[in-house]
């Protein structure tokens, strides 16, 4: 049985530090993720930092229906994930409610 934050046969999951789950979720390579979020067609929706850690989370709108989530680990490694905007919209209240994360 896989736990949250570890790969499983069910697909990709966000790291345990992120207070919500999204499904379906697509893991992007660093090169592709960086290119997409740095491109002219993407816009930063919001940025979050951990209150008791140095994790950060940035949400980018890349199409009218698609977002890219950039997670930066405490050691500075960037991980990129693609998701549907409507799935993210349903998950955001958990991020807003988490005392371990704040919008920056």
N, C-alpha and C positions, 0 to 999 in steps of 0.2 A: 504494500500500500504506500503510495507516494504522499508526502506531506507538501503543504503549500511552500513554494519556493524551490522545489526540486522537480526535475523533469519527470514526466510520467507518460504513460501511453495515451493519456487524455489530451496532451498538448503542452503548450507553453504557459508558464505562470510568471507573475511578477515576483520580485524578491519578497521575503517575509517582512521586511521593513515597511513596505507599502501597505496601507491599511484597507485595501480593497482588492477584489478579484475581478477580472474581466474575462469573458469567454464569448466568442473565440478571440484569441490574441495571437498575433504573429510576431516572432522574434526577427528583427532585422540585423544584418551585419553592421558592424561599426561604420564601415565605409558608406554603405547605402543610407543608414540613418543620419549620419553627419551631413551627407550631401542633400538629403531631403529637407532637414530642418534649417540648413544654411541657404537653401534656394529661395528665389524670389517669390515663389508661389506659396510658401508656408508663412504662417503668422503665429507668434507666441500667444497662447490663450491665457496661461497662468504659470506661475513658478512658485514652488513650495520648498521649504527647508525643514529638516528635522529639528525639533526643539531640544532633544537630548542626544543628538548624534550629528554627524556631518553628511548625512544622506541629503540629496536634493532630487527634485522631481520637476520636470518642465513638460507642459502640455502644448503641442503645436497642432493647429488646424492646417491640414495639407490639401484637403478638398472639402467640398460642402458636406460630405458624409464621413470623412476619414480623419483620424488624428494620429499623431506619432507621440509616444510617451518616451521622454529621455530620463533615465534614472542614472544619477551619478552616485557611485559608491563612496564610502569614506576615504578610500585610497585614490579616488579620482577617476576610476574606470567608468566609462559611459556605456550604457546598455540601451538599446532602442527597441521599441515595440510598436506595432501598428494595431489599431482598433477602430471600430465603428464609433462615430460621434454619439449616436443614441445610446450605445452601451456605456460609454464613458459618462454621459449625462446622468444615467441612473446610478453610477458608482460614486460620483463626486460628493454627495451628501456625507458619505462615510469619511472622506478626506477632510471635509469642512468640520466635521464633528470630532475628529481625532485631536486629542490634546498633545500628541507627539509631533504634529505637523503644523506649520503656519505659512500662510500665503505671504510672499515677499514682493 
